[in-house]
């Protein structure tokens, strides 16, 4: 059984929620949530806190979720006065580094959705890093909080 399968099974069996950190190897995932959008949307964003618990850099190269055809790491940047989204091929977390993926900054894009998850659901989200390593968590689907930037692709 792979580490990915074991981590996902543990999350499912224990019912790990968004409030509890998910730890697999050196990458810890906390406070994961997915933005609920109208059902006609084919993409949405996911946010969470990443923590590299090792003494080596961690390279996140994307992820996966059963609700999405692809999961990519994106960054919001202002270029020539315009806000642009760009895909990152790799997101590197230094030893001990903690990074919040948040609206208006670096975030995950869940692309090619079969259907838009509804507010209140929990969605499995896995990030791929290192040599065939993954960290998984359950992300709460919600409409967002007051003050969040509106985020549509």
KOLKE-374177 format. One record per residue (C-alpha): residue number from 1; chain; residue in one letter; z, y, x negated. Coordinates in Angstrom, 3 decimals. Layout:
! KOLKE-374177
NODE  num  cadena  residuo        pz        py        px
NODE  NUM       A        a         Z         Y         X
...
//
This chain:
! KOLKE-374177
NODE  num  cadena  residuo        pz        py        px
NODE    1       A        x     0.000     0.000     0.000
NODE    2       A        x    -0.885     3.442    -1.389
NODE    3       A        x     1.616     6.272    -1.841
NODE    4       A        x    -0.272     8.204     0.849
NODE    5       A        x     0.125     5.390     3.368
NODE    6       A        x     3.809     4.940     2.555
NODE    7       A        x     4.529     8.691     2.808
NODE    8       A        x     2.716     8.942     6.137
NODE    9       A        x     4.480     5.863     7.537
NODE   10       A        x     7.875     7.229     6.527
NODE   11       A        x     7.054    10.550     8.226
NODE   12       A        x     5.974     8.791    11.424
NODE   13       A        x     8.926     6.370    11.509
NODE   14       A        x    11.507     9.055    10.808
NODE   15       A        x     9.778    11.588    13.048
NODE   16       A        x     9.799    14.190    10.302
NODE   17       A        x     9.266    17.588    11.925
NODE   18       A        x     8.110    20.953    10.687
NODE   19       A        x    11.659    22.110     9.957
NODE   20       A        x    12.404    19.258     7.575
NODE   21       A        x    10.823    19.174     4.110
NODE   22       A        x     8.459    16.326     3.321
NODE   23       A        x     8.596    15.192    -0.275
NODE   24       A        x     6.087    12.852    -1.876
NODE   25       A        x     6.136    12.670    -5.647
NODE   26       A        x     6.359    16.160    -7.110
NODE   27       A        x     5.032    18.187    -4.146
NODE   28       A        x     7.397    19.255    -1.369
NODE   29       A        x     6.035    20.598     1.957
NODE   30       A        x     8.211    22.708     4.276
NODE   31       A        x     7.953    24.683     7.524
NODE   32       A        x     4.410    23.577     8.371
NODE   33       A        x     2.701    24.923    11.464
NODE   34       A        x    -0.809    25.044    12.902
NODE   35       A        x    -2.164    27.979    14.909
NODE   36       A        x    -3.125    27.109    18.501
NODE   37       A        x    -6.363    28.834    19.517
NODE   38       A        x    -8.526    28.651    22.654
NODE   39       A        x    -9.955    25.165    23.293
NODE   40       A        x   -13.536    26.277    22.514
NODE   41       A        x   -12.678    27.012    18.863
NODE   42       A        x   -13.768    24.333    16.370
NODE   43       A        x   -11.524    25.511    13.482
NODE   44       A        x    -7.969    26.716    13.059
NODE   45       A        x    -5.507    27.573    10.305
NODE   46       A        x    -2.342    25.872     9.053
NODE   47       A        x     0.528    27.417     7.134
NODE   48       A        x     3.448    25.995     5.161
NODE   49       A        x     5.589    26.398     2.076
NODE   50       A        x     4.684    24.381    -1.037
NODE   51       A        x     7.156    23.611    -3.808
NODE   52       A        x     6.213    21.913    -7.077
NODE   53       A        x     9.381    20.029    -7.970
NODE   54       A        x     8.026    18.729   -11.282
NODE   55       A        x     7.889    20.120   -14.798
NODE   56       A        x     4.067    19.849   -14.795
NODE   57       A        x     1.423    21.882   -12.923
NODE   58       A        x     0.211    20.439    -9.610
NODE   59       A        x    -3.442    20.863    -8.587
NODE   60       A        x    -4.036    20.785    -4.826
NODE   61       A        x    -7.661    19.990    -4.071
NODE   62       A        x    -7.608    19.989    -0.272
NODE   63       A        x    -6.213    17.696     2.319
NODE   64       A        x    -6.736    15.832     5.541
NODE   65       A        x    -5.523    15.572     9.090
NODE   66       A        x    -6.448    13.152    11.878
NODE   67       A        x    -7.391    16.133    14.104
NODE   68       A        x    -9.854    17.680    11.622
NODE   69       A        x   -13.064    16.591     9.962
NODE   70       A        x   -12.017    18.533     6.834
NODE   71       A        x    -8.989    20.401     5.506
NODE   72       A        x    -9.697    23.095     2.921
NODE   73       A        x    -7.584    25.618     1.021
NODE   74       A        x    -8.737    29.192     1.743
NODE   75       A        x    -7.676    32.631     0.584
NODE   76       A        x    -7.975    35.977     2.353
NODE   77       A        x    -9.141    38.792     0.074
NODE   78       A        x   -10.210    42.364     0.523
NODE   79       A        x   -13.567    43.045    -1.113
NODE   80       A        x   -15.173    46.489    -0.890
NODE   81       A        x   -12.967    47.379     2.066
NODE   82       A        x   -13.787    44.207     4.010
NODE   83       A        x   -11.499    41.255     4.584
NODE   84       A        x   -13.149    38.013     3.480
NODE   85       A        x   -12.156    34.368     3.517
NODE   86       A        x   -13.075    32.175     0.581
NODE   87       A        x   -12.564    28.512    -0.092
NODE   88       A        x   -10.560    27.571    -3.188
NODE   89       A        x   -11.710    24.447    -5.015
NODE   90       A        x    -8.225    24.000    -6.436
NODE   91       A        x    -4.835    25.630    -5.905
NODE   92       A        x    -2.590    25.248    -8.948
NODE   93       A        x     1.189    25.433    -8.632
NODE   94       A        x     3.053    25.852   -11.901
NODE   95       A        x     6.173    23.824   -12.736
NODE   96       A        x     8.928    24.681   -10.253
NODE   97       A        x     6.656    27.177    -8.438
NODE   98       A        x     7.096    27.797    -4.733
NODE   99       A        x     4.236    29.269    -2.664
NODE  100       A        x     4.097    30.270     0.984
NODE  101       A        x     0.742    29.688     2.659
NODE  102       A        x     0.799    32.386     5.340
NODE  103       A        x    -1.414    34.378     7.716
NODE  104       A        x    -3.392    37.010     5.830
NODE  105       A        x    -3.138    35.186     2.491
NODE  106       A        x    -3.684    31.708     1.123
NODE  107       A        x    -3.766    29.136     3.938
NODE  108       A        x    -5.274    25.825     5.023
NODE  109       A        x    -8.301    25.632     7.281
NODE  110       A        x    -8.626    22.692     9.650
NODE  111       A        x   -12.379    22.433    10.202
NODE  112       A        x   -14.617    20.431    12.534
NODE  113       A        x   -11.879    19.754    15.078
NODE  114       A        x   -12.625    17.152    17.739
NODE  115       A        x   -10.388    19.231    20.015
NODE  116       A        x    -8.030    22.148    19.553
NODE  117       A        x    -4.417    20.925    19.332
NODE  118       A        x    -2.196    22.407    22.032
NODE  119       A        x     0.956    24.453    21.480
NODE  120       A        x     3.942    22.124    21.264
NODE  121       A        x     2.042    19.213    19.707
NODE  122       A        x     2.801    17.957    16.208
NODE  123       A        x    -0.113    17.361    13.854
NODE  124       A        x    -0.046    15.277    10.685
NODE  125       A        x    -1.128    17.271     7.648
NODE  126       A        x    -1.628    15.787     4.154
NODE  127       A        x    -2.397    17.582     0.890
NODE  128       A        x    -4.138    15.831    -1.997
NODE  129       A        x    -2.980    16.550    -5.549
NODE  130       A        x    -2.798    14.984    -8.963
NODE  131       A        x    -4.361    11.597    -9.556
NODE  132       A        x    -4.744    10.126    -6.066
NODE  133       A        x    -1.404    11.519    -4.871
NODE  134       A        x    -0.760    13.015    -1.442
NODE  135       A        x     2.104    14.704     0.344
NODE  136       A        x     2.232    14.555     4.150
NODE  137       A        x     4.200    16.343     6.833
NODE  138       A        x     4.146    16.945    10.583
NODE  139       A        x     3.149    20.482    11.555
NODE  140       A        x     4.152    22.081    14.831
NODE  141       A        x     1.257    23.628    16.763
NODE  142       A        x     2.091    27.103    18.060
NODE  143       A        x     0.410    30.316    19.050
NODE  144       A        x     2.133    32.219    16.254
NODE  145       A        x     4.845    34.822    16.095
NODE  146       A        x     4.798    38.554    16.801
NODE  147       A        x     3.491    40.377    13.766
NODE  148       A        x     1.248    37.524    12.615
NODE  149       A        x    -2.234    38.622    11.604
NODE  150       A        x    -4.879    37.354    13.955
NODE  151       A        x    -6.749    34.696    12.007
NODE  152       A        x   -10.138    33.468    13.175
NODE  153       A        x   -13.042    32.104    11.195
//
